[in-house]
Amino acid sequence: MEKALNSGGLVGSAVATLRPERAAAEGFPGATPMPPLARAFARQFAALDLGTNNCRLLIARPIGSGFRVVDAFSRIVRLGEGLTATGVLSDAAMTRTLDALRICAEKIAARKVIAGRYVATEACRRAANCEGFLAQAHEEVGLDIEIISSREEARLVVAGCAPLLDPRIPNAIVFDIGGGSTEIVWLRLPRGPDGRRRPHILGALSLPFGVVTLTDRFGGAEVSPATYRLMIAEAMAGLAPFERNHRIRRHVGAGKVQMLGSSGTVTTLAGIHLALPRYIRAQVDGSMLTFDQIAAVSAHLAGLDFDGRAANPCIGRERADLVLSGCAVLDAICATWPVGRLRVADRGVREGILLDLMQA
C-alpha cells in the first residue's frame, strides 16, 4: 500500500514506501517490497542530513514529479552535545555518529545509489574540529559529507516542505527548530505563468541555538517555570530584529500569512495532541495544530518530570530532556507571529536534497 503526502495529506508529490521491517521504525506506511527486477532498473538517490542531534538518511527513486522512499534510517547521535561549552565535538559524540554513518553507508551501497548528497549542519559549522571529523568519516566510512551554510539549509527545508504550503495564502513563515540552530524563512508565493504558486525566499534567519544547545545551557531533565520563561525570552529577542526588518506581523494581521513547522518539536507535539500510541508519520505529516492546542500540549509537558515526559510514546527517554527547549522556541515563534495555526511537516532537508537531485 502506498501513501502520497501533500497539503491535503492524501495525494501529492512525495510518495513514501518502505520495506515492512523499516516502516515501523521510520513511521512510514508499510509496503510490499519492490520486486527484484524493478529494484534492478530503478534509479535510486540518497540524501543524508547530519544534524546536531540526529543522523538521518533517505533513499528514494523518482515517481512522477516526486519520489518514493525505498529505505530510510534515523538515529539520535547528539553530535553537538557539549559543543556550547567546549567549542569542539566530543570523542563520544563522534564515535556515536561514526557508528550511525557506517549503517548509512551500508544502506547506500546495498541500494546501488546512482547519486547522493550528504550534508552536515550547525554542529559542524561551529565545531573547531569538524574538518578532522569529516575527514575521518571519509577515511573510515567512505562518505563525503559537506558542511552547508544556514542559508542553504533553509532553502532545502523550503524545497522539501513546499508541497504542504497552501497556494491560497500568498505568504508563509517556514521554520525548523534543529538541535544546534533554528532556521526561520519568510516566503512569498507568487503565481507563475501556469497559475501555480512557487516559493520565493524574502528573508532567512538562523538563530544560533536549538534544542541541544539550549538544553546544554539551561538543563532539560528539570526545567522550572522561570527557566522556561528565560528560554522563551531569549528566543523572542533573537526573532525581534527579523520582525523589524520584514514587518511580518502586519501581513499576519491582514490574514495573508500561513505558518509551517519542520522539526522534531512540532511533529512530537502533533503526535501527543493526536494521542498516538506510537509516532505515526502518516498521521502527523501535513496535520494542523492551532496555537491553543500547541499551548495546551506545551503546558502539559512543562508540568511533567523527566520520567513523565519519557513515558510518552512520541517522546521516549532519548528526547525527554530536549522537548521543553523546543517548546520554548516554538512558544516564542507563535508569540512573535500570531498566525493562529501551524501546519506540521515531517520532512525537510533530506526531501529537498532528493528533489534537487532528481530534477537535476
N, C-alpha and C positions, 0 to 999 in steps of 0.2 A: 504494500500500500504506500502510495506516495502522497506527500503533502507539499503544496506550494505556499509561500508566505509572502504577503504584502500588506498594504494598509488595511485591507479587508480581512486579512488573516486566513484567506482561503485560496485565492488564486493570484499569482504574481510572478516575479522574475527569479526568485531563489527557491529552488526545489530541494528539499532536504531528505536524503535517503541514506541510511546506514545499514551495515550488517547488523543482524539482531543482537549479536553479542556486544556491539559497541553502542547500540541505540539507547539502552537503559543508562549506560554510563554518561552519555552525552546529552540525554534528554531529547533527542530527535525521535520522530516516529519510527517504529520498526519497519523493516522492509525485507522482501525476499532478495537474497544476494543476486548480483548480476550474473548471468550465465558466463562460463569461461570464455566462450568465443566473443561475446560482447565486450568483456573486460579487455581482451587482447587488442581490439581495434579502437577502444575508447581513448581519446586524448585526455590525459589527466594532468591537473595542475595542482600546485601546493602553495599554501600560504602559512607562514609561521609568525606569530606575534609573541615576542619575548618581552613581557612587561615587568613591572616592579614586583608584582605579586604572582602572576600566572605565566605559564608557558603553554601556548595554545597552537594547535595545528589543525588545518582543514585541507583535505584533498578532495577535489571535485572534478567533474567533467562537464563540458558545456551541454546545455539543453535549451533550445530556443535562444532567447535573449538573456538567459540567466545560466544557472548551473545546478547540478545535482551532486550533493555531498556523498562521497563513497567511503570516506574514512575520516576519523577525527580523533583528537587527543587533547586533553586538558589536564594540567596538574598545577596545584598551588606550590610554588617553589620559593616564594619570598626572597627573590634575588636582591631586593633593596633593603632587606632587614638590617637595621643598624646603620644604614648609609648616612642618615642625617647627622649622626654623632661623629662618625669616623671619616666620611668622605670617600670610603672605598668599599668594594664588595668583600664580604667576609669569605673565608675559606669554606665554611659550612654552607653558605648560600650558593657559592659557585659549584660545590660538589653536588648539591641537590639539583641544581639547574642542569649540569652536565648529564646527570642520570636521566633527566627528562628529555634532554636533547637527543640522547642516544636512541630512545624509543621513537622519537620523531624521525630521525634519520633512517631507522629500520623500516618504518612505515613508508617513507618516501621511496626508498629503494625497492621495497616489495611491490609497490604500486606502479613502478616504472614511469614516474612522473616525467613529462617532457619539458616542463618549465616551472619554476618556482621563485618566490621571493620571500626572504626570511629577514625579519626586521626586529630591532630592539628599540625600546623607547626610553622613558625618563631615567630609570636606574642607570642605564648605560650612558645616557647623555651626561649624567652628573658624576659618575664614579671615576676617580683618578686612575684606577687600574683596569678599566673596562677594555681598553685595546688589548691588553695582555690576555684578559679572559676570553675575548672573542678569537684571538689567535690560538689559544688553547682549544677552543671549541672547533676551530677549523682543523687543527692538527689531530685531535683525538676523535672527533665525531664526524668530520667531513662536511660540515655545514658552513657556508659563507654567510654570516649574519651582518647586516648593515645597520648602523645607527641612523635613524631617521630624525629629522627635525620635528619640533612640535607642530609646525605648520603642515608638514606632510602627513603627520599623524592625524591632524584634524581633517585634512582633505580625504584621507582614506576612510575615516569614520563616516563622513558625509556620503561618500560614494557607496559605502556598504549599507547605509541606512536609508538612502534616497527612496527606495520603493515604499517605505512606510509613511512618507510625507503626504499630507492631504493637499491635492492640487487646487482645492478651492480656497485655500488660505495663502496669501501672497508672501508671507514672511515666516521665518522659523528660527527658533533657538534650538540648536543641537548641542548636547553636552555628553561628555564621557568622564565619569569620576573614576580615575585609574588608581593604581597603587601609589605612584610617586608624583603624579601631576593630575590636574583636572583641565580638560580641554573644553572651551566654550566657543561655539561658532555661530555667528549671526548671518543668516541667509536671506537672500531674495529669491523668489521663484518666478522669474519672468517666463512668459509664454513664448515658445519658439514658433517658427513658420508652420509647424504641424499642429499648433494649438496646445502642445504639451508643455508643462512647466518643468524647467530644469534648474537645479540649484546653482546659485551664483553666490560665492562667499564674499560678503561685505566686510567682515572683520573676524579675527580669531584671537583668542586669549588662551594662554597656557598658565594656569596658576601653579606655582611650584610646590604643591602639596596634593596628596591623595590619601587613601585610606591607610596605607602602610606608614607613610611619613608622619601623618597626624597621630596615629596610634603610638608610634615610637616616641613622640614628643609629649602627648597628653595621657597616654595609657589607654588600655582598651578593656582589660578584664573588669575593672571597676571604674565607672565614669559617673562622677557626681553631677547633679544638675548645674552647678556653677561651671564645671569643666566643659560640659556640653554647650553651655551658652558661650564660653570663650571660643570654642571651635567655630560656632556659627558666626560670631563677631569677626573672627579672622577671615573667614571665607567671604563675608559680606564686604569687608574692607578691600579684599582683593578684587571683587567684582565691580566696585563703585566707579573706578576710572573708565572701565569699559562701557558702563551705562552712560556716563557723562559724555563720552566720545560719540556714541551711536544713538543716544536718546531712544532706546528701545521701548521704554515704558509708555511713551506717547502712542506708539503703534499697538502696544498691548491694550491700552485704553480704548483704542478705536476698533478692537476686535480683529486685528489683522495679523496676529502672531499665533503660531502653534509652537508647541514645545515637544521635543523628543529626547529621551534619555537613553544612552547606550552605556550600560555599566552594570557590574555585579550588584551595586546598591539598588538600582531601580528594579532589576529583574528579581532580586531577593524580596523586596517589598511587595512586588506584584504577586509572587508565589505565596507569600504569607497572607496577603489580602484575599487571595483566591482559596485559601485554606487547603492547599495542595498537600496530599500525603507524602509526596516527594517532589523534587523540582521537575517540571514537565515543560520543556521548551516550547512545544507546540501550543500550549495554553498561555504562555507568558509573552512570547514574541508577538508584537502587534496589539497587545492588550492596552487598555486605557486605565489610568488612575486619576481620580480627582485629587486636588490638593487636600481636601478634607480627609480623604482616605489615606493619603501619604502621612498627614499629621497624626492620624489615629494609630497607624502601624508604628511610626517612629516613637510616639509616646509610649506605646505598649512595650517596645523593645527597650526603651530607656528605663522602664520600670522593672526590668528583669535583671537578675545577676548573670554572671558568665554561664553557669550551668543551665539556666533557664533559656538563654539565647541558643546555646549549643544544642539543646534538646529539640529545637525546631528543625524539621527535616529539610527546610530550604536554606538553612544556615550551616549547622554542623560545628564541630569543635575547631576545625581548621580556620573558620572565619568568624567565630563568635566574638573575638576581640577586635575585629575590624569593622563590624557592621555599623556601630554607632558613629564612628568617624565619618563614614559615608552618609549616614542620615543627617549629620550636622551640615555637611556641604550641600546636600540636597535641600535642606530647610533654607539655607542661605540663598540658593538659586530661586526657589519658589517665592521667597520674600522679596527678592530684588525685582523679579518679573512675574507678577501675579496673573499668569495666564489662566489659571483655574483648573487645568487638567494637563496630563502628560501622557504621551504615547510611549510605550515601553518597547525597547529594541534589544533583543538578544542577538545582536550582530554588530559588526563594526569594522575594525582594521582588516581582519582576515578576509571578510567578504569583499571589501573594497579592493584588496590586492587581487583576489581571484577575478573580479570583473575587469580590472585593468589588464591582467594577463590574457584573458580570453578575448577581449576587444582588440588587443594588440595583434 
